[in-house]
Amino acid sequence: MVATHSTDELAQLADPAKNLVPSLGIVGIEVSQKVANIVGELRMSSGVIVAAKAAETSGLEAPLEVGDVIHRVNGEPVTSLDDLQARLKALDVSSPVVLQVERDSRLQDVIQEQ
């Protein structure tokens, strides 16, 4: 988990309207050098970091925490916010979503049932 002052910095970088990922219940921002400086060393230099939990969701929330970095969706790499949105939209609504997430410098799978 990212320190509180870092989570505030991350939230300030995100535009809730533009960066909302309603199917996951998060506001995400792309990993960049600026973001990496805030959160510290990352295992991979691409992905989408959870900047905040969303107030509005599509009804299902993935068990994600602020500071988590999403690197893959169902085994497919995520390199940008648009990439994440496209991969989520392409999924069958009844299939589970497996996110490869970096949390506390460790990679783990987070499963969201639809």
N, CA, C and O atoms as CSV, one atom per row, in Angstrom:
chain,resi,resn,atom,element,x,y,z
A,1,MET,N,N,0.842,-1.182,0.000
A,1,MET,CA,C,0.000,0.000,0.000
A,1,MET,C,C,0.885,1.242,0.000
A,1,MET,O,O,1.955,1.254,0.609
A,2,VAL,N,N,0.436,2.265,-0.677
A,2,VAL,CA,C,1.177,3.502,-0.789
A,2,VAL,C,C,0.881,4.376,0.424
A,2,VAL,O,O,-0.239,4.361,0.936
A,3,ALA,N,N,1.860,5.130,0.886
A,3,ALA,CA,C,1.686,6.020,2.043
A,3,ALA,C,C,0.596,7.049,1.766
A,3,ALA,O,O,0.327,7.385,0.612
A,4,THR,N,N,-0.038,7.553,2.843
A,4,THR,CA,C,-1.165,8.475,2.708
A,4,THR,C,C,-0.818,9.716,1.899
A,4,THR,O,O,-1.596,10.123,1.037
A,5,HIS,N,N,0.341,10.327,2.161
A,5,HIS,CA,C,0.682,11.531,1.396
A,5,HIS,C,C,0.823,11.209,-0.086
A,5,HIS,O,O,0.516,12.054,-0.926
A,6,SER,N,N,1.279,10.008,-0.424
A,6,SER,CA,C,1.393,9.595,-1.816
A,6,SER,C,C,0.021,9.380,-2.446
A,6,SER,O,O,-0.183,9.708,-3.615
A,7,THR,N,N,-0.923,8.829,-1.679
A,7,THR,CA,C,-2.259,8.611,-2.230
A,7,THR,C,C,-2.916,9.943,-2.557
A,7,THR,O,O,-3.645,10.050,-3.542
A,8,ASP,N,N,-2.664,10.958,-1.741
A,8,ASP,CA,C,-3.198,12.291,-2.033
A,8,ASP,C,C,-2.607,12.829,-3.333
A,8,ASP,O,O,-3.322,13.407,-4.151
A,9,GLU,N,N,-1.307,12.638,-3.521
A,9,GLU,CA,C,-0.648,13.087,-4.749
A,9,GLU,C,C,-1.208,12.356,-5.961
A,9,GLU,O,O,-1.434,12.971,-7.003
A,10,LEU,N,N,-1.435,11.050,-5.837
A,10,LEU,CA,C,-1.997,10.271,-6.939
A,10,LEU,C,C,-3.391,10.768,-7.293
A,10,LEU,O,O,-3.714,10.943,-8.467
A,11,ALA,N,N,-4.214,10.993,-6.276
A,11,ALA,CA,C,-5.586,11.457,-6.502
A,11,ALA,C,C,-5.595,12.800,-7.228
A,11,ALA,O,O,-6.480,13.058,-8.045
A,12,GLN,N,N,-4.612,13.659,-6.933
A,12,GLN,CA,C,-4.549,14.966,-7.589
A,12,GLN,C,C,-4.191,14.858,-9.066
A,12,GLN,O,O,-4.524,15.750,-9.847
A,13,LEU,N,N,-3.517,13.778,-9.461
A,13,LEU,CA,C,-3.142,13.580,-10.867
A,13,LEU,C,C,-4.302,13.074,-11.718
A,13,LEU,O,O,-4.264,13.169,-12.945
A,14,ALA,N,N,-5.324,12.540,-11.074
A,14,ALA,CA,C,-6.426,11.905,-11.801
A,14,ALA,C,C,-7.598,12.857,-11.991
A,14,ALA,O,O,-7.938,13.638,-11.102
A,15,ASP,N,N,-8.207,12.776,-13.166
A,15,ASP,CA,C,-9.436,13.490,-13.460
A,15,ASP,C,C,-10.562,12.460,-13.331
A,15,ASP,O,O,-10.687,11.579,-14.182
A,16,PRO,N,N,-11.390,12.560,-12.268
A,16,PRO,CA,C,-12.417,11.530,-12.045
A,16,PRO,C,C,-13.320,11.287,-13.243
A,16,PRO,O,O,-13.765,10.159,-13.454
A,17,ALA,N,N,-13.600,12.312,-14.028
A,17,ALA,CA,C,-14.467,12.122,-15.195
A,17,ALA,C,C,-13.739,11.364,-16.299
A,17,ALA,O,O,-14.322,10.482,-16.929
A,18,LYS,N,N,-12.491,11.692,-16.540
A,18,LYS,CA,C,-11.730,11.093,-17.632
A,18,LYS,C,C,-11.097,9.757,-17.240
A,18,LYS,O,O,-10.916,8.887,-18.092
A,19,ASN,N,N,-10.761,9.588,-15.974
A,19,ASN,CA,C,-9.999,8.432,-15.525
A,19,ASN,C,C,-10.837,7.366,-14.814
A,19,ASN,O,O,-10.291,6.417,-14.251
A,20,LEU,N,N,-12.148,7.524,-14.842
A,20,LEU,CA,C,-13.035,6.576,-14.167
A,20,LEU,C,C,-13.066,5.242,-14.909
A,20,LEU,O,O,-13.207,5.199,-16.131
A,21,VAL,N,N,-12.932,4.163,-14.154
A,21,VAL,CA,C,-13.089,2.809,-14.689
A,21,VAL,C,C,-14.243,2.193,-13.898
A,21,VAL,O,O,-14.012,1.489,-12.915
A,22,PRO,N,N,-15.496,2.456,-14.325
A,22,PRO,CA,C,-16.658,2.066,-13.517
A,22,PRO,C,C,-16.778,0.564,-13.278
A,22,PRO,O,O,-17.265,0.143,-12.229
A,23,SER,N,N,-16.342,-0.241,-14.233
A,23,SER,CA,C,-16.480,-1.688,-14.052
A,23,SER,C,C,-15.584,-2.223,-12.941
A,23,SER,O,O,-15.840,-3.301,-12.406
A,24,LEU,N,N,-14.535,-1.479,-12.589
A,24,LEU,CA,C,-13.666,-1.886,-11.484
A,24,LEU,C,C,-13.894,-1.035,-10.237
A,24,LEU,O,O,-13.386,-1.356,-9.163
A,25,GLY,N,N,-14.652,0.044,-10.378
A,25,GLY,CA,C,-14.911,0.918,-9.232
A,25,GLY,C,C,-13.697,1.721,-8.813
A,25,GLY,O,O,-13.483,1.975,-7.628
A,26,ILE,N,N,-12.890,2.126,-9.814
A,26,ILE,CA,C,-11.663,2.872,-9.514
A,26,ILE,C,C,-11.513,4.093,-10.411
A,26,ILE,O,O,-12.171,4.219,-11.444
A,27,VAL,N,N,-10.635,4.979,-9.988
A,27,VAL,CA,C,-10.118,6.046,-10.824
A,27,VAL,C,C,-8.658,5.674,-11.054
A,27,VAL,O,O,-7.888,5.553,-10.101
A,28,GLY,N,N,-8.275,5.493,-12.321
A,28,GLY,CA,C,-6.931,5.025,-12.626
A,28,GLY,C,C,-6.121,6.029,-13.410
A,28,GLY,O,O,-6.671,6.852,-14.141
A,29,ILE,N,N,-4.801,5.958,-13.254
A,29,ILE,CA,C,-3.900,6.785,-14.047
A,29,ILE,C,C,-2.788,5.900,-14.590
A,29,ILE,O,O,-2.381,4.922,-13.962
A,30,GLU,N,N,-2.310,6.269,-15.768
A,30,GLU,CA,C,-1.256,5.491,-16.402
A,30,GLU,C,C,0.050,5.666,-15.656
A,30,GLU,O,O,0.349,6.743,-15.139
A,31,VAL,N,N,0.823,4.594,-15.606
A,31,VAL,CA,C,2.139,4.663,-14.992
A,31,VAL,C,C,3.024,5.531,-15.889
A,31,VAL,O,O,3.139,5.294,-17.092
A,32,SER,N,N,3.637,6.526,-15.283
A,32,SER,CA,C,4.563,7.416,-15.971
A,32,SER,C,C,5.742,7.642,-15.023
A,32,SER,O,O,5.743,7.141,-13.899
A,33,GLN,N,N,6.729,8.385,-15.472
A,33,GLN,CA,C,7.873,8.663,-14.601
A,33,GLN,C,C,7.419,9.446,-13.374
A,33,GLN,O,O,7.898,9.199,-12.268
A,34,LYS,N,N,6.503,10.385,-13.563
A,34,LYS,CA,C,5.990,11.190,-12.444
A,34,LYS,C,C,5.290,10.302,-11.418
A,34,LYS,O,O,5.494,10.452,-10.213
A,35,VAL,N,N,4.467,9.383,-11.904
A,35,VAL,CA,C,3.752,8.459,-11.017
A,35,VAL,C,C,4.751,7.544,-10.310
A,35,VAL,O,O,4.628,7.297,-9.110
A,36,ALA,N,N,5.729,7.047,-11.045
A,36,ALA,CA,C,6.744,6.165,-10.450
A,36,ALA,C,C,7.513,6.893,-9.345
A,36,ALA,O,O,7.871,6.286,-8.336
A,37,ASN,N,N,7.762,8.170,-9.529
A,37,ASN,CA,C,8.448,8.949,-8.487
A,37,ASN,C,C,7.610,9.044,-7.221
A,37,ASN,O,O,8.151,9.089,-6.116
A,38,ILE,N,N,6.293,9.076,-7.377
A,38,ILE,CA,C,5.390,9.174,-6.217
A,38,ILE,C,C,5.312,7.837,-5.482
A,38,ILE,O,O,5.413,7.796,-4.256
A,39,VAL,N,N,5.135,6.758,-6.216
A,39,VAL,CA,C,4.896,5.454,-5.575
A,39,VAL,C,C,6.169,4.668,-5.285
A,39,VAL,O,O,6.141,3.704,-4.521
A,40,GLY,N,N,7.277,5.071,-5.886
A,40,GLY,CA,C,8.517,4.330,-5.681
A,40,GLY,C,C,8.737,3.326,-6.789
A,40,GLY,O,O,8.025,3.322,-7.793
A,41,GLU,N,N,9.715,2.488,-6.599
A,41,GLU,CA,C,10.110,1.535,-7.634
A,41,GLU,C,C,9.001,0.531,-7.922
A,41,GLU,O,O,8.390,-0.029,-7.012
A,42,LEU,N,N,8.759,0.320,-9.214
A,42,LEU,CA,C,7.754,-0.648,-9.650
A,42,LEU,C,C,8.449,-1.797,-10.368
A,42,LEU,O,O,9.517,-1.624,-10.955
A,43,ARG,N,N,7.832,-2.970,-10.313
A,43,ARG,CA,C,8.397,-4.151,-10.980
A,43,ARG,C,C,8.346,-4.019,-12.500
A,43,ARG,O,O,9.218,-4.527,-13.204
A,44,MET,N,N,7.312,-3.329,-13.000
A,44,MET,CA,C,7.153,-3.112,-14.443
A,44,MET,C,C,6.904,-1.626,-14.676
A,44,MET,O,O,6.320,-0.947,-13.831
A,45,SER,N,N,7.346,-1.132,-15.814
A,45,SER,CA,C,7.251,0.301,-16.076
A,45,SER,C,C,5.978,0.718,-16.807
A,45,SER,O,O,5.876,1.856,-17.264
A,46,SER,N,N,5.012,-0.184,-16.922
A,46,SER,CA,C,3.744,0.167,-17.560
A,46,SER,C,C,2.593,-0.390,-16.736
A,46,SER,O,O,2.776,-1.243,-15.867
A,47,GLY,N,N,1.416,0.110,-17.031
A,47,GLY,CA,C,0.220,-0.337,-16.328
A,47,GLY,C,C,-0.641,0.843,-15.928
A,47,GLY,O,O,-0.392,1.982,-16.326
A,48,VAL,N,N,-1.656,0.552,-15.137
A,48,VAL,CA,C,-2.570,1.582,-14.641
A,48,VAL,C,C,-2.602,1.475,-13.125
A,48,VAL,O,O,-2.849,0.405,-12.569
A,49,ILE,N,N,-2.351,2.593,-12.470
A,49,ILE,CA,C,-2.327,2.607,-11.010
A,49,ILE,C,C,-3.677,3.094,-10.481
A,49,ILE,O,O,-4.282,4.006,-11.044
A,50,VAL,N,N,-4.135,2.483,-9.407
A,50,VAL,CA,C,-5.385,2.888,-8.762
A,50,VAL,C,C,-5.098,4.155,-7.965
A,50,VAL,O,O,-4.422,4.117,-6.937
A,51,ALA,N,N,-5.626,5.286,-8.457
A,51,ALA,CA,C,-5.405,6.570,-7.792
A,51,ALA,C,C,-6.436,6.813,-6.701
A,51,ALA,O,O,-6.159,7.495,-5.714
A,52,ALA,N,N,-7.632,6.250,-6.884
A,52,ALA,CA,C,-8.710,6.435,-5.905
A,52,ALA,C,C,-9.793,5.398,-6.158
A,52,ALA,O,O,-9.895,4.846,-7.254
A,53,LYS,N,N,-10.589,5.142,-5.147
A,53,LYS,CA,C,-11.784,4.320,-5.314
A,53,LYS,C,C,-12.872,5.252,-5.837
A,53,LYS,O,O,-12.975,6.398,-5.400
A,54,ALA,N,N,-13.667,4.770,-6.752
A,54,ALA,CA,C,-14.692,5.597,-7.381
A,54,ALA,C,C,-15.942,5.670,-6.524
A,54,ALA,O,O,-16.335,4.693,-5.886
A,55,ALA,N,N,-16.557,6.838,-6.519
A,55,ALA,CA,C,-17.827,7.003,-5.811
A,55,ALA,C,C,-18.943,6.311,-6.583
A,55,ALA,O,O,-19.864,5.746,-5.993
A,56,GLU,N,N,-18.850,6.363,-7.920
A,56,GLU,CA,C,-19.856,5.744,-8.779
A,56,GLU,C,C,-19.250,4.509,-9.428
A,56,GLU,O,O,-18.165,4.571,-10.006
A,57,THR,N,N,-19.949,3.397,-9.331
A,57,THR,CA,C,-19.471,2.163,-9.955
A,57,THR,C,C,-20.603,1.534,-10.745
A,57,THR,O,O,-21.742,1.999,-10.703
A,58,SER,N,N,-20.279,0.485,-11.457
A,58,SER,CA,C,-21.304,-0.226,-12.219
A,58,SER,C,C,-21.980,-1.290,-11.363
A,58,SER,O,O,-22.709,-2.139,-11.877
A,59,GLY,N,N,-21.738,-1.244,-10.069
A,59,GLY,CA,C,-22.378,-2.201,-9.171
A,59,GLY,C,C,-21.425,-3.255,-8.656
A,59,GLY,O,O,-21.662,-3.828,-7.593
A,60,LEU,N,N,-20.363,-3.526,-9.374
A,60,LEU,CA,C,-19.369,-4.507,-8.947
A,60,LEU,C,C,-18.043,-3.792,-8.726
A,60,LEU,O,O,-17.620,-2.976,-9.545
A,61,GLU,N,N,-17.407,-4.100,-7.635
A,61,GLU,CA,C,-16.110,-3.510,-7.366
A,61,GLU,C,C,-15.073,-4.596,-7.256
A,61,GLU,O,O,-15.298,-5.613,-6.599
A,62,ALA,N,N,-13.947,-4.395,-7.885
A,62,ALA,CA,C,-12.831,-5.322,-7.737
A,62,ALA,C,C,-12.162,-5.028,-6.399
A,62,ALA,O,O,-12.158,-3.882,-5.949
A,63,PRO,N,N,-11.600,-6.046,-5.761
A,63,PRO,CA,C,-10.925,-5.834,-4.479
A,63,PRO,C,C,-9.558,-5.179,-4.677
A,63,PRO,O,O,-8.520,-5.782,-4.406
A,64,LEU,N,N,-9.581,-3.951,-5.148
A,64,LEU,CA,C,-8.352,-3.202,-5.397
A,64,LEU,C,C,-8.161,-2.150,-4.327
A,64,LEU,O,O,-9.120,-1.692,-3.706
A,65,GLU,N,N,-6.908,-1.770,-4.118
A,65,GLU,CA,C,-6.565,-0.749,-3.135
A,65,GLU,C,C,-5.862,0.395,-3.841
A,65,GLU,O,O,-5.244,0.201,-4.888
A,66,VAL,N,N,-5.955,1.592,-3.266
A,66,VAL,CA,C,-5.236,2.733,-3.812
A,66,VAL,C,C,-3.743,2.393,-3.798
A,66,VAL,O,O,-3.207,1.923,-2.794
A,67,GLY,N,N,-3.091,2.639,-4.927
A,67,GLY,CA,C,-1.670,2.320,-5.055
A,67,GLY,C,C,-1.410,1.027,-5.807
A,67,GLY,O,O,-0.282,0.790,-6.240
A,68,ASP,N,N,-2.430,0.177,-5.975
A,68,ASP,CA,C,-2.266,-1.044,-6.765
A,68,ASP,C,C,-1.986,-0.655,-8.215
A,68,ASP,O,O,-2.533,0.324,-8.723
A,69,VAL,N,N,-1.128,-1.433,-8.872
A,69,VAL,CA,C,-0.851,-1.209,-10.287
A,69,VAL,C,C,-1.371,-2.415,-11.067
A,69,VAL,O,O,-0.955,-3.548,-10.824
A,70,ILE,N,N,-2.275,-2.163,-11.996
A,70,ILE,CA,C,-2.841,-3.225,-12.829
A,70,ILE,C,C,-1.921,-3.403,-14.034
A,70,ILE,O,O,-1.735,-2.481,-14.828
A,71,HIS,N,N,-1.343,-4.611,-14.161
A,71,HIS,CA,C,-0.423,-4.894,-15.258
A,71,HIS,C,C,-1.053,-5.766,-16.348
A,71,HIS,O,O,-0.655,-5.679,-17.509
A,72,ARG,N,N,-2.046,-6.617,-15.985
A,72,ARG,CA,C,-2.655,-7.516,-16.969
A,72,ARG,C,C,-4.135,-7.716,-16.656
A,72,ARG,O,O,-4.555,-7.655,-15.501
A,73,VAL,N,N,-4.912,-7.955,-17.708
A,73,VAL,CA,C,-6.317,-8.341,-17.593
A,73,VAL,C,C,-6.452,-9.675,-18.309
A,73,VAL,O,O,-6.225,-9.769,-19.515
A,74,ASN,N,N,-6.825,-10.708,-17.557
A,74,ASN,CA,C,-6.967,-12.068,-18.111
A,74,ASN,C,C,-5.748,-12.461,-18.951
A,74,ASN,O,O,-5.883,-13.038,-20.030
A,75,GLY,N,N,-4.568,-12.143,-18.442
A,75,GLY,CA,C,-3.324,-12.530,-19.087
A,75,GLY,C,C,-2.820,-11.590,-20.159
A,75,GLY,O,O,-1.693,-11.741,-20.630
A,76,GLU,N,N,-3.640,-10.611,-20.559
A,76,GLU,CA,C,-3.252,-9.662,-21.599
A,76,GLU,C,C,-2.635,-8.410,-20.966
A,76,GLU,O,O,-3.200,-7.868,-20.016
A,77,PRO,N,N,-1.487,-7.939,-21.471
A,77,PRO,CA,C,-0.828,-6.780,-20.873
A,77,PRO,C,C,-1.657,-5.496,-20.980
A,77,PRO,O,O,-2.370,-5.271,-21.958
A,78,VAL,N,N,-1.541,-4.675,-19.953
A,78,VAL,CA,C,-2.196,-3.368,-19.914
A,78,VAL,C,C,-1.091,-2.317,-19.924
A,78,VAL,O,O,-0.260,-2.269,-19.017
A,79,THR,N,N,-1.087,-1.474,-20.959
A,79,THR,CA,C,-0.045,-0.457,-21.060
A,79,THR,C,C,-0.567,0.965,-20.876
A,79,THR,O,O,0.212,1.901,-20.696
A,80,SER,N,N,-1.899,1.123,-20.923
A,80,SER,CA,C,-2.481,2.462,-20.798
A,80,SER,C,C,-3.900,2.351,-20.243
A,80,SER,O,O,-4.461,1.259,-20.157
A,81,LEU,N,N,-4.461,3.481,-19.874
A,81,LEU,CA,C,-5.841,3.519,-19.390
A,81,LEU,C,C,-6.807,3.109,-20.509
A,81,LEU,O,O,-7.762,2.371,-20.266
A,82,ASP,N,N,-6.557,3.584,-21.726
A,82,ASP,CA,C,-7.399,3.192,-22.865
A,82,ASP,C,C,-7.328,1.686,-23.104
A,82,ASP,O,O,-8.330,1.045,-23.421
A,83,ASP,N,N,-6.139,1.142,-22.947
A,83,ASP,CA,C,-5.919,-0.296,-23.100
A,83,ASP,C,C,-6.730,-1.076,-22.058
A,83,ASP,O,O,-7.375,-2.072,-22.383
A,84,LEU,N,N,-6.689,-0.615,-20.813
A,84,LEU,CA,C,-7.451,-1.258,-19.741
A,84,LEU,C,C,-8.946,-1.216,-20.056
A,84,LEU,O,O,-9.634,-2.232,-19.965
A,85,GLN,N,N,-9.440,-0.043,-20.426
A,85,GLN,CA,C,-10.866,0.112,-20.745
A,85,GLN,C,C,-11.270,-0.816,-21.898
A,85,GLN,O,O,-12.316,-1.463,-21.836
A,86,ALA,N,N,-10.449,-0.880,-22.940
A,86,ALA,CA,C,-10.762,-1.710,-24.108
A,86,ALA,C,C,-10.780,-3.189,-23.729
A,86,ALA,O,O,-11.670,-3.923,-24.160
A,87,ARG,N,N,-9.824,-3.631,-22.938
A,87,ARG,CA,C,-9.761,-5.045,-22.536
A,87,ARG,C,C,-10.977,-5.417,-21.679
A,87,ARG,O,O,-11.528,-6.508,-21.823
A,88,LEU,N,N,-11.386,-4.523,-20.804
A,88,LEU,CA,C,-12.548,-4.796,-19.959
A,88,LEU,C,C,-13.832,-4.828,-20.789
A,88,LEU,O,O,-14.697,-5.670,-20.551
A,89,LYS,N,N,-13.966,-3.922,-21.760
A,89,LYS,CA,C,-15.165,-3.880,-22.604
A,89,LYS,C,C,-15.275,-5.117,-23.491
A,89,LYS,O,O,-16.378,-5.555,-23.820
A,90,ALA,N,N,-14.126,-5.678,-23.878
A,90,ALA,CA,C,-14.115,-6.835,-24.784
A,90,ALA,C,C,-14.503,-8.131,-24.083
A,90,ALA,O,O,-14.774,-9.131,-24.749
A,91,LEU,N,N,-14.534,-8.133,-22.763
A,91,LEU,CA,C,-14.836,-9.355,-22.020
A,91,LEU,C,C,-16.324,-9.660,-22.021
A,91,LEU,O,O,-17.157,-8.754,-22.046
A,92,ASP,N,N,-16.643,-10.927,-21.995
A,92,ASP,CA,C,-18.021,-11.372,-21.835
A,92,ASP,C,C,-18.474,-10.975,-20.434
A,92,ASP,O,O,-17.745,-11.179,-19.464
A,93,VAL,N,N,-19.666,-10.412,-20.324
A,93,VAL,CA,C,-20.149,-9.909,-19.037
A,93,VAL,C,C,-20.268,-10.990,-17.963
A,93,VAL,O,O,-20.249,-10.681,-16.771
A,94,SER,N,N,-20.389,-12.249,-18.372
A,94,SER,CA,C,-20.546,-13.309,-17.381
A,94,SER,C,C,-19.221,-13.964,-16.982
A,94,SER,O,O,-19.191,-14.796,-16.076
A,95,SER,N,N,-18.134,-13.595,-17.651
A,95,SER,CA,C,-16.865,-14.240,-17.322
A,95,SER,C,C,-16.128,-13.477,-16.220
A,95,SER,O,O,-16.213,-12.252,-16.146
A,96,PRO,N,N,-15.404,-14.206,-15.362
A,96,PRO,CA,C,-14.643,-13.533,-14.317
A,96,PRO,C,C,-13.468,-12.751,-14.909
A,96,PRO,O,O,-12.973,-13.077,-15.988
A,97,VAL,N,N,-13.043,-11.741,-14.208
A,97,VAL,CA,C,-11.915,-10.932,-14.631
A,97,VAL,C,C,-10.763,-11.215,-13.677
A,97,VAL,O,O,-10.907,-11.091,-12.461
A,98,VAL,N,N,-9.611,-11.601,-14.244
A,98,VAL,CA,C,-8.422,-11.826,-13.431
A,98,VAL,C,C,-7.443,-10.699,-13.737
A,98,VAL,O,O,-6.963,-10.557,-14.861
A,99,LEU,N,N,-7.161,-9.910,-12.717
A,99,LEU,CA,C,-6.233,-8.792,-12.860
A,99,LEU,C,C,-4.900,-9.164,-12.233
A,99,LEU,O,O,-4.861,-9.614,-11.087
A,100,GLN,N,N,-3.803,-8.982,-12.969
A,100,GLN,CA,C,-2.492,-9.120,-12.349
A,100,GLN,C,C,-2.162,-7.743,-11.789
A,100,GLN,O,O,-2.078,-6.753,-12.516
A,101,VAL,N,N,-1.977,-7.713,-10.466
A,101,VAL,CA,C,-1.804,-6.461,-9.753
A,101,VAL,C,C,-0.482,-6.489,-9.000
A,101,VAL,O,O,-0.088,-7.506,-8.430
A,102,GLU,N,N,0.190,-5.348,-9.014
A,102,GLU,CA,C,1.375,-5.182,-8.181
A,102,GLU,C,C,0.959,-4.423,-6.928
A,102,GLU,O,O,0.456,-3.301,-6.997
A,103,ARG,N,N,1.180,-5.059,-5.788
A,103,ARG,CA,C,0.842,-4.451,-4.494
A,103,ARG,C,C,1.995,-4.732,-3.544
A,103,ARG,O,O,2.426,-5.876,-3.400
A,104,ASP,N,N,2.487,-3.698,-2.906
A,104,ASP,CA,C,3.620,-3.845,-1.978
A,104,ASP,C,C,4.784,-4.567,-2.645
A,104,ASP,O,O,5.394,-5.451,-2.043
A,105,SER,N,N,5.092,-4.199,-3.877
A,105,SER,CA,C,6.210,-4.753,-4.657
A,105,SER,C,C,6.058,-6.234,-5.003
A,105,SER,O,O,7.024,-6.873,-5.420
A,106,ARG,N,N,4.867,-6.778,-4.835
A,106,ARG,CA,C,4.619,-8.179,-5.188
A,106,ARG,C,C,3.517,-8.258,-6.231
A,106,ARG,O,O,2.554,-7.491,-6.191
A,107,LEU,N,N,3.665,-9.189,-7.163
A,107,LEU,CA,C,2.616,-9.430,-8.148
A,107,LEU,C,C,1.633,-10.447,-7.597
A,107,LEU,O,O,2.032,-11.446,-6.998
A,108,GLN,N,N,0.363,-10.195,-7.799
A,108,GLN,CA,C,-0.675,-11.132,-7.363
A,108,GLN,C,C,-1.862,-11.023,-8.295
A,108,GLN,O,O,-2.043,-10.014,-8.977
A,109,ASP,N,N,-2.660,-12.061,-8.320
A,109,ASP,CA,C,-3.886,-12.050,-9.111
A,109,ASP,C,C,-5.059,-11.655,-8.235
A,109,ASP,O,O,-5.222,-12.157,-7.123
A,110,VAL,N,N,-5.874,-10.748,-8.755
A,110,VAL,CA,C,-7.089,-10.317,-8.090
A,110,VAL,C,C,-8.232,-10.707,-9.008
A,110,VAL,O,O,-8.236,-10.350,-10.186
A,111,ILE,N,N,-9.199,-11.439,-8.475
A,111,ILE,CA,C,-10.307,-11.940,-9.289
A,111,ILE,C,C,-11.573,-11.165,-8.964
A,111,ILE,O,O,-11.923,-10.968,-7.800
A,112,GLN,N,N,-12.249,-10.730,-10.015
A,112,GLN,CA,C,-13.543,-10.062,-9.867
A,112,GLN,C,C,-14.577,-10.897,-10.595
A,112,GLN,O,O,-14.504,-11.075,-11.810
A,113,GLU,N,N,-15.525,-11.399,-9.856
A,113,GLU,CA,C,-16.648,-12.127,-10.474
A,113,GLU,C,C,-17.622,-11.107,-11.007
A,113,GLU,O,O,-17.915,-10.110,-10.348
A,114,GLN,N,N,-18.133,-11.359,-12.223
A,114,GLN,CA,C,-19.073,-10.422,-12.853
A,114,GLN,C,C,-20.471,-10.616,-12.318
A,114,GLN,O,O,-21.394,-9.915,-12.734
